[in-house]
Amino acid sequence: MSDINQPWTCPVPSLRHKTVLLGHGSGGKLMHQLIDTVFRPLLLPAELPVLNDAATLEIGDSRVAITTDAFVVSPLVFPGGDIGQLAVNGTINDLAVSGARPLCLSAAFILEEGLPMDALWSLVASMRQTAEAAGVPIVTGDTKVVNRGSADQLFITTTGLGVVDYAGVLSVDAAQPGDVVILNGAIAAHGVAVLLAREDMEFAHPVLSDTAALHTLVAEMLDASPHIRCMRDATRGGLASALNEIAESSHVGITLYEERIPIQDEVRGACEILGLDPLHVANEGKLVAVVARDDAEKVLARMREHPLGRDAAIIGEVSEDARHLVLLRTEIGGLRVVGMLSGEQLPRIC
């Protein structure tokens, strides 16, 4: 038996980067390297094969899902939303795409000395309103205050608890050749909205964040088909990173069709001006689902009946590919590899 008074140690692996970089929070390659070299070996069970958006546990006769997230967006308020809305919606979405019916949330606040009290009141009120609108109450929490200059005004950490009623299993490693890829609407609005607000840039047509709670949409999708393989909400790293995670974990390839991917004109224009690839830009109200081909039209039709799925589209298909690549068939007929975000394109966006 080990002596609990002795510190537990293990050899430190050879790490490529000696300090943490902004890119380690991007949702792309560096973040996955950080998880694989630090957090997975030290904190997660060795038998856990894949990392979904929420962990699913068997408790008695029930399957329970739990997820934790942190929000550090700057600015705290942006066109279409604020950090409070992101904290609620983002946590609900992680539960939803794992097949869970969200039950409740907890919230922890790190406040910086000097944060205006009226700003805090407004953001917490927004958080409460968002939770009430979603029907998912915040039932517990914690508050800490740090010295001025230590937290950039406000950070929020949330945990969500849900119950899994879906008879099937949604998992990032479940995609199969022949399946199709469905997206619920236009991409890249959130990341562009935050960037334009941060840089105080104005366009003729404003770009609004797409932040939204997707659990009611997901419930309709799961009711429509027992053959949905997996879902991801395309947040940090955008659509590209979400699909690369699926391709790598499922050992398949994915081909996307550029003309089928919905993007608002104002978002597309902003990305062109700013030199951004919309496939790598974060979303806060978009999910991607891999569905058995025979059920795809049925799921798509049900999605289009929901306000958050009116612009849903089949954007690609799954194939056998030992390289596990995500490829984009361009509008002019070319083919290019769509990799994970390699660095930090837009820091502090969620």
C-alpha positions, 0 to 999 in steps of 0.5 A: 500500500502506498504512503499517502504522505509521500508525494506521487510522482511520475516521469515528465515526458519530453515535451515539444513546448516548454511553456504553455502557448495561446495555441494550446487553447485553440481547439486544434493540433496544439490543444490535442497535443496538450491533452494527449501528453499531459491531461490524458495520461495524468487524469483520465482512466487508461481504458477511456478510448475516446474523448467525447464532449461529455462523459457518460456514466452508468449509475444504477439503471440510468446513464448520466452525462457530465461535462465541464467547460470554462469561458474566458471570452474577450470582450465580455459582451459582443454582438449577439451575446455575452460571456454569460450566454456562452457559459450556459449554452456551451455547457448545454450543447456539450451535453446535448451532442452526447445524447443527454437531456440536460438537467442542471448546471453549476457555475463558478466565477473568478472575478477580477478586483475592479470589475464594475458591479453593474457589469457583473449584475448584467452578465449574471442576469443574462446567464440566469435568463439564458438558463431559464429560457433553456429550462436548465437551472443553475443549482450551485456555484462558487465565487473567487476574487483575484487581484487587479490584472490577474483575470481580465475582468471575469472568467466563468467555469460551468459543469452540466449534468444530464441523463441519457435517454437515447437508446443508441450510443453517440461517440466520436469513434462511431462514424462508418464509411457510407454515412453522411455529414449534416450541419445545422446552419451557417458557420463562423459567425461567432468567431467573426462577431467577437473579433470585430467587437474586440478590434472595434471594426464595423461592417455595413451589415453587422455580424452577430454571434450564433450562440444558442442552446441546441438541446431541443434541436438534438432531441428532435434529431434523436427522435427522428433516427436511432442511427445517428452515429455521432455529433460534435458542436463545432466550437474552438477550431471550428468545423474543420477541427470537429470533423478531423476529430471524428475522422481520426477517432473513427479511422475514416475519411470525410469529404466535404462539398464547399458549395453545400456549406452555408456561410452568411455573406457578411461572414464570408466577406469578413473572413476574406478581408481578415484572411480567415478560413471560415472552416477554422472559425469558432461557432457557438450554435452549430453542430455537425452530425454523422448519420447513416445514409438511409436516415439522412433525409429523415433527420434533415427534414426534422431539423429544418422544422426547428428554428435552429435547423432551418438552414441545415444541409448535408455537407459531406460523406464518410469514406474509407481512408487509411490516412483519416483525412478531411478533404474539401471538394471546392466549387471549381472542382479542386480538392484540398486537405482540411486539417486541424487548426495548427496554432491560435487563429482567434484567441479568447473567443469562448 
